[in-house]
Amino acid sequence: KPPPTLYQQLGGEAGVSAIVEDFAYRVADDPQLVGFFANTNIDHLVASLEQQFCAVSDGPCVYQGPPMDKVHQYMGIRETDFNRLVGKLQAALLAQGVPAAARNQLLKRLAAMHDDVMRRQDG
Ligand code: HEM
């Protein structure tokens, strides 16, 4: 029997959906972060994040949204904002009962996008 994929360890479609929802509520509750999303269609964002998390965890999805540097360009995101957002995801993963190894794997794969997210933050 093959080892479970990261996607399976996250709980598959239902697990990823619960993680993203939990994460979205935590971001919405945070005064340092919520302002970034003032003009965002949250339903679209949640669907796109579910697709991205599914794809990045070797699930049966292909991320079809725009590239990370374009999505986040000129938002004025600082390192402190980035780290805070990652902390929200960490908390959501914990709250959803995702085991430590899977938590760390997902965070590592998303952290690899740091430079793309932060590339165009001036102007
Ligand atoms: C590794 C870190 C991050 C990843 C993987 C990520 C991923 C994503 C994805 C997949 C989308 C949806 C793109 C779309 O389909 O239109 C998105 C949108 C967005 N992200 Fe991030 N993000 C990250 C970090 C951040 C940070 C640090 C902030 C701000 C503090 C942020 C703010 C936003 C906002 C405001 C949108 C919505 C843009 C819009 O309204 O069109 N993101 N992000």
py3Dmol code that shows the C-alpha trace and the ligand (Angstrom):
import py3Dmol

protein = """\
ATOM      1  CA  LYS A   1       0.000   0.000   0.000  1.00  0.00           C
ATOM      2  CA  PRO A   2       1.522   3.343  -0.996  1.00  0.00           C
ATOM      3  CA  PRO A   3       2.076   5.936   1.733  1.00  0.00           C
ATOM      4  CA  PRO A   4      -0.700   8.535   2.004  1.00  0.00           C
ATOM      5  CA  THR A   5      -0.240  11.683  -0.027  1.00  0.00           C
ATOM      6  CA  LEU A   6      -0.059  15.000   1.779  1.00  0.00           C
ATOM      7  CA  TYR A   7      -3.542  15.692   0.413  1.00  0.00           C
ATOM      8  CA  GLN A   8      -4.834  12.545   2.108  1.00  0.00           C
ATOM      9  CA  GLN A   9      -3.076  13.544   5.333  1.00  0.00           C
ATOM     10  CA  LEU A  10      -4.884  16.889   5.191  1.00  0.00           C
ATOM     11  CA  GLY A  11      -8.194  15.036   5.025  1.00  0.00           C
ATOM     12  CA  GLY A  12      -8.801  15.196   1.290  1.00  0.00           C
ATOM     13  CA  GLU A  13     -11.398  17.533  -0.166  1.00  0.00           C
ATOM     14  CA  ALA A  14     -13.368  17.913   3.089  1.00  0.00           C
ATOM     15  CA  GLY A  15     -10.206  18.452   5.109  1.00  0.00           C
ATOM     16  CA  VAL A  16      -8.773  21.077   2.784  1.00  0.00           C
ATOM     17  CA  SER A  17     -12.106  22.853   2.648  1.00  0.00           C
ATOM     18  CA  ALA A  18     -12.308  22.970   6.462  1.00  0.00           C
ATOM     19  CA  ILE A  19      -8.709  24.200   6.718  1.00  0.00           C
ATOM     20  CA  VAL A  20      -9.252  27.005   4.211  1.00  0.00           C
ATOM     21  CA  GLU A  21     -12.490  28.088   5.874  1.00  0.00           C
ATOM     22  CA  ASP A  22     -10.892  28.122   9.326  1.00  0.00           C
ATOM     23  CA  PHE A  23      -7.935  30.073   7.901  1.00  0.00           C
ATOM     24  CA  ALA A  24     -10.233  32.611   6.221  1.00  0.00           C
ATOM     25  CA  TYR A  25     -12.077  33.309   9.478  1.00  0.00           C
ATOM     26  CA  ARG A  26      -8.808  33.815  11.341  1.00  0.00           C
ATOM     27  CA  VAL A  27      -7.568  36.274   8.716  1.00  0.00           C
ATOM     28  CA  ALA A  28     -10.895  38.102   8.759  1.00  0.00           C
ATOM     29  CA  ASP A  29     -10.627  38.403  12.551  1.00  0.00           C
ATOM     30  CA  ASP A  30      -7.159  39.942  12.433  1.00  0.00           C
ATOM     31  CA  PRO A  31      -6.992  43.745  12.257  1.00  0.00           C
ATOM     32  CA  GLN A  32      -3.472  43.657  10.772  1.00  0.00           C
ATOM     33  CA  LEU A  33      -4.575  41.430   7.878  1.00  0.00           C
ATOM     34  CA  VAL A  34      -8.251  41.972   7.145  1.00  0.00           C
ATOM     35  CA  GLY A  35      -7.688  45.299   5.390  1.00  0.00           C
ATOM     36  CA  PHE A  36      -5.771  43.620   2.581  1.00  0.00           C
ATOM     37  CA  PHE A  37      -8.952  41.747   1.661  1.00  0.00           C
ATOM     38  CA  ALA A  38     -11.317  44.730   1.694  1.00  0.00           C
ATOM     39  CA  ASN A  39     -11.981  44.541  -2.059  1.00  0.00           C
ATOM     40  CA  THR A  40     -11.687  40.785  -2.421  1.00  0.00           C
ATOM     41  CA  ASN A  41     -14.412  38.376  -3.477  1.00  0.00           C
ATOM     42  CA  ILE A  42     -14.068  35.948  -0.579  1.00  0.00           C
ATOM     43  CA  ASP A  43     -15.943  33.093  -2.265  1.00  0.00           C
ATOM     44  CA  HIS A  44     -13.531  33.270  -5.182  1.00  0.00           C
ATOM     45  CA  LEU A  45     -10.517  33.496  -2.861  1.00  0.00           C
ATOM     46  CA  VAL A  46     -11.628  30.474  -0.838  1.00  0.00           C
ATOM     47  CA  ALA A  47     -12.235  28.395  -3.972  1.00  0.00           C
ATOM     48  CA  SER A  48      -8.870  29.387  -5.390  1.00  0.00           C
ATOM     49  CA  LEU A  49      -7.041  28.600  -2.136  1.00  0.00           C
ATOM     50  CA  GLU A  50      -8.744  25.200  -1.947  1.00  0.00           C
ATOM     51  CA  GLN A  51      -7.575  24.451  -5.459  1.00  0.00           C
ATOM     52  CA  GLN A  52      -4.039  25.636  -4.732  1.00  0.00           C
ATOM     53  CA  PHE A  53      -3.731  23.695  -1.463  1.00  0.00           C
ATOM     54  CA  CYS A  54      -5.106  20.598  -3.202  1.00  0.00           C
ATOM     55  CA  ALA A  55      -2.603  20.923  -6.048  1.00  0.00           C
ATOM     56  CA  VAL A  56       0.384  21.681  -3.835  1.00  0.00           C
ATOM     57  CA  SER A  57      -0.393  18.700  -1.584  1.00  0.00           C
ATOM     58  CA  ASP A  58      -0.402  16.291  -4.561  1.00  0.00           C
ATOM     59  CA  GLY A  59      -4.189  16.094  -4.666  1.00  0.00           C
ATOM     60  CA  PRO A  60      -6.254  15.670  -7.839  1.00  0.00           C
ATOM     61  CA  CYS A  61      -6.321  19.390  -8.713  1.00  0.00           C
ATOM     62  CA  VAL A  62      -4.511  21.828 -10.924  1.00  0.00           C
ATOM     63  CA  TYR A  63      -4.149  25.394  -9.687  1.00  0.00           C
ATOM     64  CA  GLN A  64      -5.761  27.518 -12.360  1.00  0.00           C
ATOM     65  CA  GLY A  65      -5.507  30.944 -10.760  1.00  0.00           C
ATOM     66  CA  PRO A  66      -3.049  33.675 -11.649  1.00  0.00           C
ATOM     67  CA  PRO A  67       0.650  33.479 -10.682  1.00  0.00           C
ATOM     68  CA  MET A  68       1.572  34.483  -7.136  1.00  0.00           C
ATOM     69  CA  ASP A  69       3.683  37.503  -8.098  1.00  0.00           C
ATOM     70  CA  LYS A  70       0.830  38.979 -10.152  1.00  0.00           C
ATOM     71  CA  VAL A  71      -1.907  38.236  -7.603  1.00  0.00           C
ATOM     72  CA  HIS A  72      -0.089  40.039  -4.806  1.00  0.00           C
ATOM     73  CA  GLN A  73       1.641  42.826  -6.657  1.00  0.00           C
ATOM     74  CA  TYR A  74       1.674  46.328  -5.166  1.00  0.00           C
ATOM     75  CA  MET A  75      -0.449  45.365  -2.147  1.00  0.00           C
ATOM     76  CA  GLY A  76       2.225  46.717   0.189  1.00  0.00           C
ATOM     77  CA  ILE A  77       2.649  43.376   1.958  1.00  0.00           C
ATOM     78  CA  ARG A  78       5.480  43.516   4.527  1.00  0.00           C
ATOM     79  CA  GLU A  79       7.424  40.593   5.971  1.00  0.00           C
ATOM     80  CA  THR A  80       5.498  41.035   9.215  1.00  0.00           C
ATOM     81  CA  ASP A  81       2.223  40.661   7.292  1.00  0.00           C
ATOM     82  CA  PHE A  82       3.498  37.604   5.492  1.00  0.00           C
ATOM     83  CA  ASN A  83       4.602  35.955   8.728  1.00  0.00           C
ATOM     84  CA  ARG A  84       1.346  36.824  10.425  1.00  0.00           C
ATOM     85  CA  LEU A  85      -0.666  35.238   7.623  1.00  0.00           C
ATOM     86  CA  VAL A  86       1.443  32.082   7.797  1.00  0.00           C
ATOM     87  CA  GLY A  87       0.767  32.039  11.553  1.00  0.00           C
ATOM     88  CA  LYS A  88      -2.976  32.053  10.823  1.00  0.00           C
ATOM     89  CA  LEU A  89      -2.582  29.059   8.551  1.00  0.00           C
ATOM     90  CA  GLN A  90      -0.515  27.285  11.190  1.00  0.00           C
ATOM     91  CA  ALA A  91      -3.272  27.925  13.743  1.00  0.00           C
ATOM     92  CA  ALA A  92      -5.962  26.691  11.345  1.00  0.00           C
ATOM     93  CA  LEU A  93      -4.032  23.482  10.661  1.00  0.00           C
ATOM     94  CA  LEU A  94      -3.654  22.901  14.407  1.00  0.00           C
ATOM     95  CA  ALA A  95      -7.315  23.613  15.089  1.00  0.00           C
ATOM     96  CA  GLN A  96      -8.349  21.188  12.349  1.00  0.00           C
ATOM     97  CA  GLY A  97      -6.265  18.434  13.910  1.00  0.00           C
ATOM     98  CA  VAL A  98      -3.756  18.062  11.090  1.00  0.00           C
ATOM     99  CA  PRO A  99      -0.759  16.035  12.319  1.00  0.00           C
ATOM    100  CA  ALA A 100       2.533  17.870  12.772  1.00  0.00           C
ATOM    101  CA  ALA A 101       4.342  16.228   9.864  1.00  0.00           C
ATOM    102  CA  ALA A 102       1.576  17.190   7.442  1.00  0.00           C
ATOM    103  CA  ARG A 103       1.343  20.709   8.880  1.00  0.00           C
ATOM    104  CA  ASN A 104       5.028  21.252   8.370  1.00  0.00           C
ATOM    105  CA  GLN A 105       4.995  19.798   4.856  1.00  0.00           C
ATOM    106  CA  LEU A 106       2.188  22.083   3.706  1.00  0.00           C
ATOM    107  CA  LEU A 107       3.747  25.151   5.314  1.00  0.00           C
ATOM    108  CA  LYS A 108       7.085  24.315   3.696  1.00  0.00           C
ATOM    109  CA  ARG A 109       5.530  23.998   0.245  1.00  0.00           C
ATOM    110  CA  LEU A 110       3.657  27.281   0.609  1.00  0.00           C
ATOM    111  CA  ALA A 111       6.674  29.053   2.115  1.00  0.00           C
ATOM    112  CA  ALA A 112       8.487  28.227  -1.112  1.00  0.00           C
ATOM    113  CA  MET A 113       6.199  30.834  -2.728  1.00  0.00           C
ATOM    114  CA  HIS A 114       7.436  33.600  -0.427  1.00  0.00           C
ATOM    115  CA  ASP A 115       9.692  35.245  -2.983  1.00  0.00           C
ATOM    116  CA  ASP A 116       6.974  35.259  -5.640  1.00  0.00           C
ATOM    117  CA  VAL A 117       4.411  36.769  -3.263  1.00  0.00           C
ATOM    118  CA  MET A 118       6.876  39.446  -2.100  1.00  0.00           C
ATOM    119  CA  ARG A 119       8.496  40.221  -5.470  1.00  0.00           C
ATOM    120  CA  ARG A 120       6.500  43.336  -6.380  1.00  0.00           C
ATOM    121  CA  GLN A 121       5.611  45.085  -3.169  1.00  0.00           C
ATOM    122  CA  ASP A 122       6.915  48.566  -4.013  1.00  0.00           C
ATOM    123  CA  GLY A 123       5.047  51.313  -5.786  1.00  0.00           C
TER     124      GLY A 123
END
"""
ligand_1 = """\
43
HEM
C 2.730 31.826 0.646
C 1.858 32.776 0.913
C 0.598 33.023 0.117
C -0.063 32.206 -0.751
C 0.278 30.777 -1.147
C -1.211 32.959 -1.240
C -2.151 32.466 -2.141
C -3.168 33.200 -2.695
C -4.097 32.721 -3.688
C -4.128 31.316 -4.292
C -4.939 33.721 -3.984
C -6.125 33.688 -4.971
C -5.691 34.141 -6.363
C -6.860 34.225 -7.318
O -7.392 33.169 -7.700
O -7.245 35.336 -7.706
C -4.542 34.861 -3.171
C -5.165 36.083 -3.179
C -4.904 37.082 -2.272
N -3.901 37.126 -1.353
Fe -2.547 35.680 -1.028
N -1.204 34.191 -0.672
C -0.123 34.282 0.163
C 0.235 35.360 0.942
C -0.511 36.496 1.096
C -0.229 37.557 2.048
C 0.967 37.556 2.999
C -1.216 38.478 1.918
C -1.431 39.755 2.673
C -1.060 39.934 3.912
C -2.103 38.022 0.866
C -3.203 38.694 0.410
C -4.006 38.293 -0.635
C -5.142 39.059 -1.132
C -5.620 40.407 -0.613
C -5.704 38.296 -2.163
C -6.946 38.637 -2.990
C -6.577 39.404 -4.222
C -7.820 39.812 -4.968
O -8.737 40.361 -4.348
O -7.903 39.563 -6.164
N -1.649 36.814 0.402
N -3.464 34.507 -2.410
"""
view = py3Dmol.view(width=600, height=400)
view.addModel(protein, "pdb")
view.setStyle({"model": 0}, {"cartoon": {"style": "trace"}})
view.addModel(ligand_1, "xyz")
view.setStyle({"model": 1}, {"stick": {}})
view.zoomTo()
view.show()
